Amino acid sequence: MDLKYRNIFLFLFMLAFAGTIIVYFSSNRDMQLTWWFGGAAILFYLIYRFSKK
């Protein structure tokens, strides 16, 4: 995968990771929504990690 696209997935991972923490504390600890954001963060990280040439 091109470095430009890998960096996009890294950026999305960082946003989803920060979003997980923000959603947890701002949504009165709604765990279902927190797991959705956490799952997205894990997915973006795995795509970033295993997309090397």
ModelCIF file with pLDDT and N, C-alpha, C, O atoms, coordinates in Angstrom:
data_MODEL
#
_entry.id   MODEL 
#
_entity.id                         1 
_entity.type                       polymer 
_entity.pdbx_number_of_molecules   1 
#
_entity_poly.entity_id                      1 
_entity_poly.type                           'polypeptide(L)' 
_entity_poly.nstd_linkage                   no 
_entity_poly.nstd_monomer                   no 
_entity_poly.pdbx_seq_one_letter_code       MDLKYRNIFLFLFMLAFAGTIIVYFSSNRDMQLTWWFGGAAILFYLIYRFSKK 
_entity_poly.pdbx_seq_one_letter_code_can   MDLKYRNIFLFLFMLAFAGTIIVYFSSNRDMQLTWWFGGAAILFYLIYRFSKK 
_entity_poly.pdbx_strand_id                 A 
#
loop_
_entity_poly_seq.entity_id 
_entity_poly_seq.num 
_entity_poly_seq.mon_id 
_entity_poly_seq.hetero 
1 1  MET n 
1 2  ASP n 
1 3  LEU n 
1 4  LYS n 
1 5  TYR n 
1 6  ARG n 
1 7  ASN n 
1 8  ILE n 
1 9  PHE n 
1 10 LEU n 
1 11 PHE n 
1 12 LEU n 
1 13 PHE n 
1 14 MET n 
1 15 LEU n 
1 16 ALA n 
1 17 PHE n 
1 18 ALA n 
1 19 GLY n 
1 20 THR n 
1 21 ILE n 
1 22 ILE n 
1 23 VAL n 
1 24 TYR n 
1 25 PHE n 
1 26 SER n 
1 27 SER n 
1 28 ASN n 
1 29 ARG n 
1 30 ASP n 
1 31 MET n 
1 32 GLN n 
1 33 LEU n 
1 34 THR n 
1 35 TRP n 
1 36 TRP n 
1 37 PHE n 
1 38 GLY n 
1 39 GLY n 
1 40 ALA n 
1 41 ALA n 
1 42 ILE n 
1 43 LEU n 
1 44 PHE n 
1 45 TYR n 
1 46 LEU n 
1 47 ILE n 
1 48 TYR n 
1 49 ARG n 
1 50 PHE n 
1 51 SER n 
1 52 LYS n 
1 53 LYS n 
#
_struct_asym.id          A 
_struct_asym.entity_id   1 
#
loop_
_ma_qa_metric.id 
_ma_qa_metric.mode 
_ma_qa_metric.name 
_ma_qa_metric.software_group_id 
_ma_qa_metric.type 
1 global pLDDT . pLDDT 
2 local  pLDDT . pLDDT 
#
_ma_qa_metric_global.metric_id      1 
_ma_qa_metric_global.metric_value   91.19 
_ma_qa_metric_global.model_id       1 
_ma_qa_metric_global.ordinal_id     1 
#
loop_
_ma_qa_metric_local.label_asym_id 
_ma_qa_metric_local.label_comp_id 
_ma_qa_metric_local.label_seq_id 
_ma_qa_metric_local.metric_id 
_ma_qa_metric_local.metric_value 
_ma_qa_metric_local.model_id 
_ma_qa_metric_local.ordinal_id 
A MET 1  2 78.00 1 1  
A ASP 2  2 83.00 1 2  
A LEU 3  2 86.00 1 3  
A LYS 4  2 88.00 1 4  
A TYR 5  2 89.00 1 5  
A ARG 6  2 91.00 1 6  
A ASN 7  2 92.00 1 7  
A ILE 8  2 94.00 1 8  
A PHE 9  2 93.00 1 9  
A LEU 10 2 94.00 1 10 
A PHE 11 2 96.00 1 11 
A LEU 12 2 95.00 1 12 
A PHE 13 2 96.00 1 13 
A MET 14 2 96.00 1 14 
A LEU 15 2 96.00 1 15 
A ALA 16 2 95.00 1 16 
A PHE 17 2 95.00 1 17 
A ALA 18 2 96.00 1 18 
A GLY 19 2 94.00 1 19 
A THR 20 2 94.00 1 20 
A ILE 21 2 94.00 1 21 
A ILE 22 2 93.00 1 22 
A VAL 23 2 92.00 1 23 
A TYR 24 2 92.00 1 24 
A PHE 25 2 92.00 1 25 
A SER 26 2 93.00 1 26 
A SER 27 2 87.00 1 27 
A ASN 28 2 86.00 1 28 
A ARG 29 2 85.00 1 29 
A ASP 30 2 82.00 1 30 
A MET 31 2 91.00 1 31 
A GLN 32 2 91.00 1 32 
A LEU 33 2 90.00 1 33 
A THR 34 2 92.00 1 34 
A TRP 35 2 94.00 1 35 
A TRP 36 2 94.00 1 36 
A PHE 37 2 92.00 1 37 
A GLY 38 2 94.00 1 38 
A GLY 39 2 95.00 1 39 
A ALA 40 2 95.00 1 40 
A ALA 41 2 96.00 1 41 
A ILE 42 2 96.00 1 42 
A LEU 43 2 96.00 1 43 
A PHE 44 2 95.00 1 44 
A TYR 45 2 94.00 1 45 
A LEU 46 2 94.00 1 46 
A ILE 47 2 93.00 1 47 
A TYR 48 2 93.00 1 48 
A ARG 49 2 92.00 1 49 
A PHE 50 2 91.00 1 50 
A SER 51 2 86.00 1 51 
A LYS 52 2 78.00 1 52 
A LYS 53 2 64.00 1 53 
#
loop_
_atom_site.group_PDB 
_atom_site.id 
_atom_site.type_symbol 
_atom_site.label_atom_id 
_atom_site.label_alt_id 
_atom_site.label_comp_id 
_atom_site.label_asym_id 
_atom_site.label_entity_id 
_atom_site.label_seq_id 
_atom_site.pdbx_PDB_ins_code 
_atom_site.Cartn_x 
_atom_site.Cartn_y 
_atom_site.Cartn_z 
_atom_site.occupancy 
_atom_site.B_iso_or_equiv 
_atom_site.pdbx_formal_charge 
_atom_site.auth_seq_id 
_atom_site.auth_comp_id 
_atom_site.auth_asym_id 
_atom_site.auth_atom_id 
_atom_site.pdbx_PDB_model_num 
ATOM 1   N N  . MET A 1 1  ? 0.847   -1.167 0.000  1.00 78.00 ? 1  MET A N  1 
ATOM 2   C CA . MET A 1 1  ? 0.000   0.000  0.000  1.00 78.00 ? 1  MET A CA 1 
ATOM 3   C C  . MET A 1 1  ? 0.897   1.237  0.000  1.00 78.00 ? 1  MET A C  1 
ATOM 4   O O  . MET A 1 1  ? 1.968   1.248  0.608  1.00 78.00 ? 1  MET A O  1 
ATOM 5   N N  . ASP A 1 2  ? 0.447   2.248  -0.677 1.00 83.00 ? 2  ASP A N  1 
ATOM 6   C CA . ASP A 1 2  ? 1.186   3.502  -0.774 1.00 83.00 ? 2  ASP A CA 1 
ATOM 7   C C  . ASP A 1 2  ? 1.282   4.160  0.607  1.00 83.00 ? 2  ASP A C  1 
ATOM 8   O O  . ASP A 1 2  ? 0.372   4.041  1.428  1.00 83.00 ? 2  ASP A O  1 
ATOM 9   N N  . LEU A 1 3  ? 2.386   4.848  0.846  1.00 86.00 ? 3  LEU A N  1 
ATOM 10  C CA . LEU A 1 3  ? 2.623   5.493  2.134  1.00 86.00 ? 3  LEU A CA 1 
ATOM 11  C C  . LEU A 1 3  ? 1.545   6.524  2.462  1.00 86.00 ? 3  LEU A C  1 
ATOM 12  O O  . LEU A 1 3  ? 1.182   6.706  3.624  1.00 86.00 ? 3  LEU A O  1 
ATOM 13  N N  . LYS A 1 4  ? 1.040   7.194  1.435  1.00 88.00 ? 4  LYS A N  1 
ATOM 14  C CA . LYS A 1 4  ? -0.015  8.194  1.637  1.00 88.00 ? 4  LYS A CA 1 
ATOM 15  C C  . LYS A 1 4  ? -1.261  7.553  2.249  1.00 88.00 ? 4  LYS A C  1 
ATOM 16  O O  . LYS A 1 4  ? -1.853  8.108  3.175  1.00 88.00 ? 4  LYS A O  1 
ATOM 17  N N  . TYR A 1 5  ? -1.659  6.392  1.736  1.00 89.00 ? 5  TYR A N  1 
ATOM 18  C CA . TYR A 1 5  ? -2.836  5.701  2.245  1.00 89.00 ? 5  TYR A CA 1 
ATOM 19  C C  . TYR A 1 5  ? -2.587  5.109  3.631  1.00 89.00 ? 5  TYR A C  1 
ATOM 20  O O  . TYR A 1 5  ? -3.487  5.089  4.471  1.00 89.00 ? 5  TYR A O  1 
ATOM 21  N N  . ARG A 1 6  ? -1.373  4.629  3.869  1.00 91.00 ? 6  ARG A N  1 
ATOM 22  C CA . ARG A 1 6  ? -1.040  4.116  5.207  1.00 91.00 ? 6  ARG A CA 1 
ATOM 23  C C  . ARG A 1 6  ? -1.145  5.229  6.240  1.00 91.00 ? 6  ARG A C  1 
ATOM 24  O O  . ARG A 1 6  ? -1.629  5.002  7.349  1.00 91.00 ? 6  ARG A O  1 
ATOM 25  N N  . ASN A 1 7  ? -0.698  6.426  5.885  1.00 92.00 ? 7  ASN A N  1 
ATOM 26  C CA . ASN A 1 7  ? -0.771  7.548  6.812  1.00 92.00 ? 7  ASN A CA 1 
ATOM 27  C C  . ASN A 1 7  ? -2.216  7.956  7.087  1.00 92.00 ? 7  ASN A C  1 
ATOM 28  O O  . ASN A 1 7  ? -2.532  8.407  8.188  1.00 92.00 ? 7  ASN A O  1 
ATOM 29  N N  . ILE A 1 8  ? -3.088  7.804  6.103  1.00 94.00 ? 8  ILE A N  1 
ATOM 30  C CA . ILE A 1 8  ? -4.510  8.083  6.313  1.00 94.00 ? 8  ILE A CA 1 
ATOM 31  C C  . ILE A 1 8  ? -5.080  7.113  7.350  1.00 94.00 ? 8  ILE A C  1 
ATOM 32  O O  . ILE A 1 8  ? -5.827  7.525  8.238  1.00 94.00 ? 8  ILE A O  1 
ATOM 33  N N  . PHE A 1 9  ? -4.733  5.829  7.242  1.00 93.00 ? 9  PHE A N  1 
ATOM 34  C CA . PHE A 1 9  ? -5.227  4.860  8.214  1.00 93.00 ? 9  PHE A CA 1 
ATOM 35  C C  . PHE A 1 9  ? -4.624  5.096  9.600  1.00 93.00 ? 9  PHE A C  1 
ATOM 36  O O  . PHE A 1 9  ? -5.286  4.857  10.610 1.00 93.00 ? 9  PHE A O  1 
ATOM 37  N N  . LEU A 1 10 ? -3.384  5.558  9.657  1.00 94.00 ? 10 LEU A N  1 
ATOM 38  C CA . LEU A 1 10 ? -2.794  5.907  10.947 1.00 94.00 ? 10 LEU A CA 1 
ATOM 39  C C  . LEU A 1 10 ? -3.537  7.084  11.571 1.00 94.00 ? 10 LEU A C  1 
ATOM 40  O O  . LEU A 1 10 ? -3.805  7.086  12.772 1.00 94.00 ? 10 LEU A O  1 
ATOM 41  N N  . PHE A 1 11 ? -3.864  8.072  10.763 1.00 96.00 ? 11 PHE A N  1 
ATOM 42  C CA . PHE A 1 11 ? -4.614  9.228  11.250 1.00 96.00 ? 11 PHE A CA 1 
ATOM 43  C C  . PHE A 1 11 ? -6.010  8.814  11.725 1.00 96.00 ? 11 PHE A C  1 
ATOM 44  O O  . PHE A 1 11 ? -6.475  9.279  12.766 1.00 96.00 ? 11 PHE A O  1 
ATOM 45  N N  . LEU A 1 12 ? -6.675  7.942  10.964 1.00 95.00 ? 12 LEU A N  1 
ATOM 46  C CA . LEU A 1 12 ? -7.990  7.456  11.369 1.00 95.00 ? 12 LEU A CA 1 
ATOM 47  C C  . LEU A 1 12 ? -7.912  6.668  12.671 1.00 95.00 ? 12 LEU A C  1 
ATOM 48  O O  . LEU A 1 12 ? -8.804  6.760  13.514 1.00 95.00 ? 12 LEU A O  1 
ATOM 49  N N  . PHE A 1 13 ? -6.835  5.891  12.832 1.00 96.00 ? 13 PHE A N  1 
ATOM 50  C CA . PHE A 1 13 ? -6.645  5.161  14.082 1.00 96.00 ? 13 PHE A CA 1 
ATOM 51  C C  . PHE A 1 13 ? -6.506  6.120  15.261 1.00 96.00 ? 13 PHE A C  1 
ATOM 52  O O  . PHE A 1 13 ? -7.118  5.913  16.309 1.00 96.00 ? 13 PHE A O  1 
ATOM 53  N N  . MET A 1 14 ? -5.710  7.160  15.092 1.00 96.00 ? 14 MET A N  1 
ATOM 54  C CA . MET A 1 14 ? -5.524  8.114  16.183 1.00 96.00 ? 14 MET A CA 1 
ATOM 55  C C  . MET A 1 14 ? -6.830  8.826  16.525 1.00 96.00 ? 14 MET A C  1 
ATOM 56  O O  . MET A 1 14 ? -7.127  9.049  17.699 1.00 96.00 ? 14 MET A O  1 
ATOM 57  N N  . LEU A 1 15 ? -7.611  9.182  15.505 1.00 96.00 ? 15 LEU A N  1 
ATOM 58  C CA . LEU A 1 15 ? -8.910  9.805  15.752 1.00 96.00 ? 15 LEU A CA 1 
ATOM 59  C C  . LEU A 1 15 ? -9.869  8.863  16.481 1.00 96.00 ? 15 LEU A C  1 
ATOM 60  O O  . LEU A 1 15 ? -10.551 9.268  17.422 1.00 96.00 ? 15 LEU A O  1 
ATOM 61  N N  . ALA A 1 16 ? -9.915  7.614  16.043 1.00 95.00 ? 16 ALA A N  1 
ATOM 62  C CA . ALA A 1 16 ? -10.816 6.652  16.675 1.00 95.00 ? 16 ALA A CA 1 
ATOM 63  C C  . ALA A 1 16 ? -10.374 6.353  18.103 1.00 95.00 ? 16 ALA A C  1 
ATOM 64  O O  . ALA A 1 16 ? -11.215 6.169  18.983 1.00 95.00 ? 16 ALA A O  1 
ATOM 65  N N  . PHE A 1 17 ? -9.074  6.303  18.343 1.00 95.00 ? 17 PHE A N  1 
ATOM 66  C CA . PHE A 1 17 ? -8.577  6.053  19.694 1.00 95.00 ? 17 PHE A CA 1 
ATOM 67  C C  . PHE A 1 17 ? -8.958  7.198  20.629 1.00 95.00 ? 17 PHE A C  1 
ATOM 68  O O  . PHE A 1 17 ? -9.446  6.976  21.737 1.00 95.00 ? 17 PHE A O  1 
ATOM 69  N N  . ALA A 1 18 ? -8.727  8.420  20.166 1.00 96.00 ? 18 ALA A N  1 
ATOM 70  C CA . ALA A 1 18 ? -9.106  9.582  20.971 1.00 96.00 ? 18 ALA A CA 1 
ATOM 71  C C  . ALA A 1 18 ? -10.626 9.641  21.116 1.00 96.00 ? 18 ALA A C  1 
ATOM 72  O O  . ALA A 1 18 ? -11.137 9.988  22.181 1.00 96.00 ? 18 ALA A O  1 
ATOM 73  N N  . GLY A 1 19 ? -11.343 9.304  20.056 1.00 94.00 ? 19 GLY A N  1 
ATOM 74  C CA . GLY A 1 19 ? -12.798 9.299  20.101 1.00 94.00 ? 19 GLY A CA 1 
ATOM 75  C C  . GLY A 1 19 ? -13.344 8.289  21.097 1.00 94.00 ? 19 GLY A C  1 
ATOM 76  O O  . GLY A 1 19 ? -14.371 8.531  21.732 1.00 94.00 ? 19 GLY A O  1 
ATOM 77  N N  . THR A 1 20 ? -12.662 7.158  21.236 1.00 94.00 ? 20 THR A N  1 
ATOM 78  C CA . THR A 1 20 ? -13.081 6.154  22.206 1.00 94.00 ? 20 THR A CA 1 
ATOM 79  C C  . THR A 1 20 ? -13.061 6.725  23.614 1.00 94.00 ? 20 THR A C  1 
ATOM 80  O O  . THR A 1 20 ? -14.013 6.549  24.375 1.00 94.00 ? 20 THR A O  1 
ATOM 81  N N  . ILE A 1 21 ? -11.991 7.398  23.957 1.00 94.00 ? 21 ILE A N  1 
ATOM 82  C CA . ILE A 1 21 ? -11.865 7.982  25.296 1.00 94.00 ? 21 ILE A CA 1 
ATOM 83  C C  . ILE A 1 21 ? -12.876 9.108  25.484 1.00 94.00 ? 21 ILE A C  1 
ATOM 84  O O  . ILE A 1 21 ? -13.509 9.215  26.534 1.00 94.00 ? 21 ILE A O  1 
ATOM 85  N N  . ILE A 1 22 ? -13.023 9.940  24.470 1.00 93.00 ? 22 ILE A N  1 
ATOM 86  C CA . ILE A 1 22 ? -13.959 11.065 24.574 1.00 93.00 ? 22 ILE A CA 1 
ATOM 87  C C  . ILE A 1 22 ? -15.398 10.569 24.698 1.00 93.00 ? 22 ILE A C  1 
ATOM 88  O O  . ILE A 1 22 ? -16.159 11.077 25.522 1.00 93.00 ? 22 ILE A O  1 
ATOM 89  N N  . VAL A 1 23 ? -15.773 9.580  23.886 1.00 92.00 ? 23 VAL A N  1 
ATOM 90  C CA . VAL A 1 23 ? -17.136 9.054  23.931 1.00 92.00 ? 23 VAL A CA 1 
ATOM 91  C C  . VAL A 1 23 ? -17.413 8.385  25.270 1.00 92.00 ? 23 VAL A C  1 
ATOM 92  O O  . VAL A 1 23 ? -18.513 8.514  25.807 1.00 92.00 ? 23 VAL A O  1 
ATOM 93  N N  . TYR A 1 24 ? -16.441 7.681  25.812 1.00 92.00 ? 24 TYR A N  1 
ATOM 94  C CA . TYR A 1 24 ? -16.645 6.996  27.090 1.00 92.00 ? 24 TYR A CA 1 
ATOM 95  C C  . TYR A 1 24 ? -17.014 7.983  28.199 1.00 92.00 ? 24 TYR A C  1 
ATOM 96  O O  . TYR A 1 24 ? -17.947 7.748  28.967 1.00 92.00 ? 24 TYR A O  1 
ATOM 97  N N  . PHE A 1 25 ? -16.281 9.075  28.270 1.00 92.00 ? 25 PHE A N  1 
ATOM 98  C CA . PHE A 1 25 ? -16.532 10.017 29.357 1.00 92.00 ? 25 PHE A CA 1 
ATOM 99  C C  . PHE A 1 25 ? -17.662 11.006 29.063 1.00 92.00 ? 25 PHE A C  1 
ATOM 100 O O  . PHE A 1 25 ? -18.297 11.503 29.993 1.00 92.00 ? 25 PHE A O  1 
ATOM 101 N N  . SER A 1 26 ? -17.919 11.296 27.801 1.00 93.00 ? 26 SER A N  1 
ATOM 102 C CA . SER A 1 26 ? -18.945 12.287 27.507 1.00 93.00 ? 26 SER A CA 1 
ATOM 103 C C  . SER A 1 26 ? -20.339 11.688 27.333 1.00 93.00 ? 26 SER A C  1 
ATOM 104 O O  . SER A 1 26 ? -21.327 12.422 27.371 1.00 93.00 ? 26 SER A O  1 
ATOM 105 N N  . SER A 1 27 ? -20.439 10.377 27.143 1.00 87.00 ? 27 SER A N  1 
ATOM 106 C CA . SER A 1 27 ? -21.753 9.761  26.922 1.00 87.00 ? 27 SER A CA 1 
ATOM 107 C C  . SER A 1 27 ? -22.264 9.060  28.168 1.00 87.00 ? 27 SER A C  1 
ATOM 108 O O  . SER A 1 27 ? -23.055 8.122  28.073 1.00 87.00 ? 27 SER A O  1 
ATOM 109 N N  . ASN A 1 28 ? -21.825 9.500  29.320 1.00 86.00 ? 28 ASN A N  1 
ATOM 110 C CA . ASN A 1 28 ? -22.241 8.898  30.586 1.00 86.00 ? 28 ASN A CA 1 
ATOM 111 C C  . ASN A 1 28 ? -21.896 7.411  30.617 1.00 86.00 ? 28 ASN A C  1 
ATOM 112 O O  . ASN A 1 28 ? -22.680 6.582  31.080 1.00 86.00 ? 28 ASN A O  1 
ATOM 113 N N  . ARG A 1 29 ? -20.712 7.099  30.116 1.00 85.00 ? 29 ARG A N  1 
ATOM 114 C CA . ARG A 1 29 ? -20.150 5.738  30.105 1.00 85.00 ? 29 ARG A CA 1 
ATOM 115 C C  . ARG A 1 29 ? -21.028 4.731  29.357 1.00 85.00 ? 29 ARG A C  1 
ATOM 116 O O  . ARG A 1 29 ? -21.291 3.632  29.845 1.00 85.00 ? 29 ARG A O  1 
ATOM 117 N N  . ASP A 1 30 ? -21.475 5.133  28.156 1.00 82.00 ? 30 ASP A N  1 
ATOM 118 C CA . ASP A 1 30 ? -22.254 4.252  27.282 1.00 82.00 ? 30 ASP A CA 1 
ATOM 119 C C  . ASP A 1 30 ? -21.293 3.250  26.636 1.00 82.00 ? 30 ASP A C  1 
ATOM 120 O O  . ASP A 1 30 ? -20.551 3.598  25.718 1.00 82.00 ? 30 ASP A O  1 
ATOM 121 N N  . MET A 1 31 ? -21.311 2.017  27.116 1.00 91.00 ? 31 MET A N  1 
ATOM 122 C CA . MET A 1 31 ? -20.323 1.033  26.682 1.00 91.00 ? 31 MET A CA 1 
ATOM 123 C C  . MET A 1 31 ? -20.552 0.552  25.248 1.00 91.00 ? 31 MET A C  1 
ATOM 124 O O  . MET A 1 31 ? -19.590 0.203  24.564 1.00 91.00 ? 31 MET A O  1 
ATOM 125 N N  . GLN A 1 32 ? -21.790 0.526  24.779 1.00 91.00 ? 32 GLN A N  1 
ATOM 126 C CA . GLN A 1 32 ? -22.024 0.063  23.412 1.00 91.00 ? 32 GLN A CA 1 
ATOM 127 C C  . GLN A 1 32 ? -21.372 1.018  22.409 1.00 91.00 ? 32 GLN A C  1 
ATOM 128 O O  . GLN A 1 32 ? -20.699 0.578  21.476 1.00 91.00 ? 32 GLN A O  1 
ATOM 129 N N  . LEU A 1 33 ? -21.569 2.294  22.599 1.00 90.00 ? 33 LEU A N  1 
ATOM 130 C CA . LEU A 1 33 ? -20.968 3.276  21.702 1.00 90.00 ? 33 LEU A CA 1 
ATOM 131 C C  . LEU A 1 33 ? -19.442 3.286  21.838 1.00 90.00 ? 33 LEU A C  1 
ATOM 132 O O  . LEU A 1 33 ? -18.725 3.468  20.854 1.00 90.00 ? 33 LEU A O  1 
ATOM 133 N N  . THR A 1 34 ? -18.963 3.090  23.051 1.00 92.00 ? 34 THR A N  1 
ATOM 134 C CA . THR A 1 34 ? -17.518 3.036  23.278 1.00 92.00 ? 34 THR A CA 1 
ATOM 135 C C  . THR A 1 34 ? -16.897 1.851  22.551 1.00 92.00 ? 34 THR A C  1 
ATOM 136 O O  . THR A 1 34 ? -15.817 1.977  21.975 1.00 92.00 ? 34 THR A O  1 
ATOM 137 N N  . TRP A 1 35 ? -17.569 0.697  22.572 1.00 94.00 ? 35 TRP A N  1 
ATOM 138 C CA . TRP A 1 35 ? -17.056 -0.471 21.867 1.00 94.00 ? 35 TRP A CA 1 
ATOM 139 C C  . TRP A 1 35 ? -17.055 -0.265 20.356 1.00 94.00 ? 35 TRP A C  1 
ATOM 140 O O  . TRP A 1 35 ? -16.172 -0.775 19.665 1.00 94.00 ? 35 TRP A O  1 
ATOM 141 N N  . TRP A 1 36 ? -18.032 0.476  19.833 1.00 94.00 ? 36 TRP A N  1 
ATOM 142 C CA . TRP A 1 36 ? -18.027 0.762  18.389 1.00 94.00 ? 36 TRP A CA 1 
ATOM 143 C C  . TRP A 1 36 ? -16.794 1.577  18.009 1.00 94.00 ? 36 TRP A C  1 
ATOM 144 O O  . TRP A 1 36 ? -16.126 1.279  17.019 1.00 94.00 ? 36 TRP A O  1 
ATOM 145 N N  . PHE A 1 37 ? -16.498 2.605  18.800 1.00 92.00 ? 37 PHE A N  1 
ATOM 146 C CA . PHE A 1 37 ? -15.325 3.420  18.506 1.00 92.00 ? 37 PHE A CA 1 
ATOM 147 C C  . PHE A 1 37 ? -14.040 2.627  18.731 1.00 92.00 ? 37 PHE A C  1 
ATOM 148 O O  . PHE A 1 37 ? -13.093 2.752  17.955 1.00 92.00 ? 37 PHE A O  1 
ATOM 149 N N  . GLY A 1 38 ? -13.998 1.827  19.767 1.00 94.00 ? 38 GLY A N  1 
ATOM 150 C CA . GLY A 1 38 ? -12.829 0.989  20.026 1.00 94.00 ? 38 GLY A CA 1 
ATOM 151 C C  . GLY A 1 38 ? -12.611 -0.034 18.926 1.00 94.00 ? 38 GLY A C  1 
ATOM 152 O O  . GLY A 1 38 ? -11.475 -0.283 18.522 1.00 94.00 ? 38 GLY A O  1 
ATOM 153 N N  . GLY A 1 39 ? -13.680 -0.622 18.444 1.00 95.00 ? 39 GLY A N  1 
ATOM 154 C CA . GLY A 1 39 ? -13.577 -1.578 17.338 1.00 95.00 ? 39 GLY A CA 1 
ATOM 155 C C  . GLY A 1 39 ? -13.067 -0.929 16.068 1.00 95.00 ? 39 GLY A C  1 
ATOM 156 O O  . GLY A 1 39 ? -12.277 -1.521 15.332 1.00 95.00 ? 39 GLY A O  1 
ATOM 157 N N  . ALA A 1 40 ? -13.520 0.293  15.811 1.00 95.00 ? 40 ALA A N  1 
ATOM 158 C CA . ALA A 1 40 ? -13.027 1.025  14.639 1.00 95.00 ? 40 ALA A CA 1 
ATOM 159 C C  . ALA A 1 40 ? -11.538 1.322  14.798 1.00 95.00 ? 40 ALA A C  1 
ATOM 160 O O  . ALA A 1 40 ? -10.783 1.237  13.830 1.00 95.00 ? 40 ALA A O  1 
ATOM 161 N N  . ALA A 1 41 ? -11.115 1.670  16.009 1.00 96.00 ? 41 ALA A N  1 
ATOM 162 C CA . ALA A 1 41 ? -9.698  1.944  16.245 1.00 96.00 ? 41 ALA A CA 1 
ATOM 163 C C  . ALA A 1 41 ? -8.865  0.696  16.008 1.00 96.00 ? 41 ALA A C  1 
ATOM 164 O O  . ALA A 1 41 ? -7.804  0.769  15.386 1.00 96.00 ? 41 ALA A O  1 
ATOM 165 N N  . ILE A 1 42 ? -9.327  -0.440 16.491 1.00 96.00 ? 42 ILE A N  1 
ATOM 166 C CA . ILE A 1 42 ? -8.595  -1.690 16.279 1.00 96.00 ? 42 ILE A CA 1 
ATOM 167 C C  . ILE A 1 42 ? -8.533  -2.039 14.796 1.00 96.00 ? 42 ILE A C  1 
ATOM 168 O O  . ILE A 1 42 ? -7.489  -2.457 14.296 1.00 96.00 ? 42 ILE A O  1 
ATOM 169 N N  . LEU A 1 43 ? -9.644  -1.867 14.099 1.00 96.00 ? 43 LEU A N  1 
ATOM 170 C CA . LEU A 1 43 ? -9.676  -2.156 12.665 1.00 96.00 ? 43 LEU A CA 1 
ATOM 171 C C  . LEU A 1 43 ? -8.705  -1.268 11.892 1.00 96.00 ? 43 LEU A C  1 
ATOM 172 O O  . LEU A 1 43 ? -7.955  -1.758 11.047 1.00 96.00 ? 43 LEU A O  1 
ATOM 173 N N  . PHE A 1 44 ? -8.713  0.033  12.174 1.00 95.00 ? 44 PHE A N  1 
ATOM 174 C CA . PHE A 1 44 ? -7.798  0.937  11.479 1.00 95.00 ? 44 PHE A CA 1 
ATOM 175 C C  . PHE A 1 44 ? -6.343  0.614  11.797 1.00 95.00 ? 44 PHE A C  1 
ATOM 176 O O  . PHE A 1 44 ? -5.478  0.721  10.928 1.00 95.00 ? 44 PHE A O  1 
ATOM 177 N N  . TYR A 1 45 ? -6.069  0.219  13.041 1.00 94.00 ? 45 TYR A N  1 
ATOM 178 C CA . TYR A 1 45 ? -4.700  -0.136 13.395 1.00 94.00 ? 45 TYR A CA 1 
ATOM 179 C C  . TYR A 1 45 ? -4.246  -1.385 12.650 1.00 94.00 ? 45 TYR A C  1 
ATOM 180 O O  . TYR A 1 45 ? -3.124  -1.436 12.146 1.00 94.00 ? 45 TYR A O  1 
ATOM 181 N N  . LEU A 1 46 ? -5.108  -2.387 12.580 1.00 94.00 ? 46 LEU A N  1 
ATOM 182 C CA . LEU A 1 46 ? -4.733  -3.615 11.878 1.00 94.00 ? 46 LEU A CA 1 
ATOM 183 C C  . LEU A 1 46 ? -4.511  -3.369 10.393 1.00 94.00 ? 46 LEU A C  1 
ATOM 184 O O  . LEU A 1 46 ? -3.586  -3.929 9.805  1.00 94.00 ? 46 LEU A O  1 
ATOM 185 N N  . ILE A 1 47 ? -5.342  -2.545 9.784  1.00 93.00 ? 47 ILE A N  1 
ATOM 186 C CA . ILE A 1 47 ? -5.131  -2.210 8.378  1.00 93.00 ? 47 ILE A CA 1 
ATOM 187 C C  . ILE A 1 47 ? -3.804  -1.486 8.216  1.00 93.00 ? 47 ILE A C  1 
ATOM 188 O O  . ILE A 1 47 ? -3.049  -1.777 7.289  1.00 93.00 ? 47 ILE A O  1 
ATOM 189 N N  . TYR A 1 48 ? -3.512  -0.542 9.111  1.00 93.00 ? 48 TYR A N  1 
ATOM 190 C CA . TYR A 1 48 ? -2.241  0.184  9.039  1.00 93.00 ? 48 TYR A CA 1 
ATOM 191 C C  . TYR A 1 48 ? -1.053  -0.752 9.262  1.00 93.00 ? 48 TYR A C  1 
ATOM 192 O O  . TYR A 1 48 ? -0.051  -0.676 8.550  1.00 93.00 ? 48 TYR A O  1 
ATOM 193 N N  . ARG A 1 49 ? -1.171  -1.616 10.236 1.00 92.00 ? 49 ARG A N  1 
ATOM 194 C CA . ARG A 1 49 ? -0.040  -2.463 10.629 1.00 92.00 ? 49 ARG A CA 1 
ATOM 195 C C  . ARG A 1 49 ? 0.306   -3.493 9.570  1.00 92.00 ? 49 ARG A C  1 
ATOM 196 O O  . ARG A 1 49 ? 1.485   -3.737 9.315  1.00 92.00 ? 49 ARG A O  1 
ATOM 197 N N  . PHE A 1 50 ? -0.683  -4.097 8.954  1.00 91.00 ? 50 PHE A N  1 
ATOM 198 C CA . PHE A 1 50 ? -0.436  -5.200 8.027  1.00 91.00 ? 50 PHE A CA 1 
ATOM 199 C C  . PHE A 1 50 ? -0.557  -4.793 6.562  1.00 91.00 ? 50 PHE A C  1 
ATOM 200 O O  . PHE A 1 50 ? -0.789  -5.646 5.706  1.00 91.00 ? 50 PHE A O  1 
ATOM 201 N N  . SER A 1 51 ? -0.406  -3.517 6.262  1.00 86.00 ? 51 SER A N  1 
ATOM 202 C CA . SER A 1 51 ? -0.527  -3.069 4.875  1.00 86.00 ? 51 SER A CA 1 
ATOM 203 C C  . SER A 1 51 ? 0.818   -2.730 4.261  1.00 86.00 ? 51 SER A C  1 
ATOM 204 O O  . SER A 1 51 ? 0.890   -2.010 3.266  1.00 86.00 ? 51 SER A O  1 
ATOM 205 N N  . LYS A 1 52 ? 1.885   -3.248 4.855  1.00 78.00 ? 52 LYS A N  1 
ATOM 206 C CA . LYS A 1 52 ? 3.211   -2.985 4.292  1.00 78.00 ? 52 LYS A CA 1 
ATOM 207 C C  . LYS A 1 52 ? 3.375   -3.746 2.983  1.00 78.00 ? 52 LYS A C  1 
ATOM 208 O O  . LYS A 1 52 ? 2.693   -4.740 2.736  1.00 78.00 ? 52 LYS A O  1 
ATOM 209 N N  . LYS A 1 53 ? 4.275   -3.269 2.163  1.00 64.00 ? 53 LYS A N  1 
ATOM 210 C CA . LYS A 1 53 ? 4.560   -3.963 0.901  1.00 64.00 ? 53 LYS A CA 1 
ATOM 211 C C  . LYS A 1 53 ? 5.427   -5.160 1.139  1.00 64.00 ? 53 LYS A C  1 
ATOM 212 O O  . LYS A 1 53 ? 5.772   -5.870 0.194  1.00 64.00 ? 53 LYS A O  1 
#
